[in-house]
Amino acid sequence: MSYDIFFVRRDPGQTFEDALDGVEDSYEGGDPGPLTEQDLEFWDAVQPLARQILGDQLEVTQDGEETRELTDPATGIGLTLLEGEFEIHVPEDRPDGADSVALMSKVYDLARAVEDVTGLEGYDPQLEEPVSDTSDSSPTRRQWDDDDEDDDAPSSGAAPVHSPDREPFDPEPAGAVRGRWWEFWKQ
């Protein structure tokens, strides 16, 4: 079993599970379609951030016009793009001696970079919780024109810019109780 993080765009009040089901349902007619111009722009913006987080030895592959993938051979961390859908995955068979906390730190740093670039929300189904803030004021939440929100708020159509000033993921902030995610990586 791999460790996965999925990225979705949720409607107001929609659960992550419902949003993921909606993405899955959209593929019932067959394979996802070709990547859009916006998908490719997001991919081009995510790649340099992934290199900063994972290192320069990434293997990048593309499957026709439908898929892009990058993999860090040292950790096994992979990032896949299908039509409008990003996914991070870490194989169960990770390198021997890999530091679980450092590995998950990279996974979550990459997840936050994808959120920043795409405006999608990351969801960790192993923990059943979001990667980042999911309050209604979160910049990754989709807003509708008829929402009671401020009309001057940015729409979800514009891609947020990755902030180099963002704090790196701290898997055990001061005073925090250890979460279940790290137990997944125990030997």
N, C-alpha and C positions, 0 to 999 in steps of 0.2 A: 504494500500500500504506500503510495506516495503522499507527501504532505503538500496540500494545494491551497492556494489563495485565488479566489475568483473576483473579477471586477465587473460591476453592474451599474446601470443607471436606474435608480428607483423612482417611482412616482411617490408623491407625498402620501405618507401612511402605509406604503407598501413594505412588506417584510423582505428581507434578503432572500428567503426561501422562495417566495412568490416571484421575485424578480429573476432568480436563477431558473425557476420553472418556465417563465416566459421566454427566456433565451433558449432553453432546451426545446420548447414547443415550436419556436420559429424555425428549427432545423428539421421538423418532422417531414417536410416535403423533400428532403434530401440533404446533400452537403451544403454548407454555407456558401454563399456566393462569393464573387471576387472581392478583394479588399477595395475599399473606397479610397478616394483621394485623401480624405480626412484620416482614415486608418493609417495610410502610408506616412502622412505628416506626423501623426502621433508616434509611429514606429521610429521615424528618423529623429524625433526629439528624445525618445526614451533611450535609444542606443548609447549615446555618449554618457548619459547618467548611469546606465548599467555598467559601462566600462569603468567609471569612477568608483562604483560600489563593489563590483566583482573582480575587476582587474582587466588587463588588456588581452588576455588569452582566450577571449570568448570565441566560440564557434557559432557562426551565423549561417542559417540555412533558410531557404525559401522553397515552398512547394507550389510552383506555378503562381497564379495570381490570387490564391486563396489563403495562404499561410506564410507566416514568418516566425522564425524561432531562433533564440540564442541560448547557448548553454555554456556554463562555466565548467570546464572539464575538471578543475580542482575540487569543486564542491558538489557538482551535479545539479546546481540550481539552474532551472530553465525558465525562460519566459516565452510564451507563445501568444501570437496574435492571429485570431480568426476574424471574420467580418464583424467589427465592432466589439469584439470580446478579447480581453487579455486574461491570461492565467499564468500564475507562477506555480512551479512544481519542483519538489525536491524528491528524488527517488529514495525508496526505503534503503537501498544499498548505497549508503554514503561512504566516502573514503574512510578507511580505518584510522583511528586516532583523531578524527575531525572533532573540533571543539563545538559542541552542540550550541552553546550560548552564542559564540561568534557566528556560527552558521545561521541561526535564527535572527541574529542582529542584521546580517546581510539581507536575509529574506524580507524582513520588515522594512529596512531602508529602501530596498528595491520596490516594495509594494507602495510605500509612500511617494516615491518618485513617479510611479505609474499614475497614482491618484492625482498628483500635482499637474502632470502633463495632460492627462486625458479628461479630468473632471469626473471620472468614474469612482465609485466607492469600492474599496477592497473589503472582501469578506473572507474570514477564516472559518471554514465549516468544522474544523477539528475542535475549535473552541466555541463555535456558534456565536461569534462576535465580530464586529467590524474591526478593520485595521486601524481606523482613525475615528475622529469625532463624527457622529451621525445625527447630531441634533438638527432641528429644522434650520438652524442658522449656518450649518456646515457649508463651506463653498463647494462641496462635492454633491450636494443635494439638488435634484432637478426642481426648478420652480416653474409654476404655471402663471400665465399672465393675470389670471383672476385670483391669485393668492393674495392674502392680506399683507404680504411683505411689501417693503419699500420698493416703489417702482424704479428707483435708481440703482437697485441691486444688480450686479452682473448676472446675465443670463447664462444658462448652461451651455449655450452655443460657443462661447469663447473658451478656449483652453487656458487654464491657469498656467502660470509660469512656475517652474521649479525654483524654490527658494534655496540658494546655497547657505543661507543663514539658519535653516531649519536644524534643530537639534537632532543628532543621530539617535536611532532607536536604543533605548536602555532597557534591556530585558528584565532588570530587577531594580527599579527606581527605589530610592531610599524609603524605607518603611513599608514597602510593598510586600504582600504575601505572594509567594511563588505561585504562578499560574500553572494550569495543566499542560500548556504547550510544551514546556521543557521536559515533562515526563515522557512525552512521545519519543524523545531522542535518547532516553536512558538506555543503556546497554543491558 
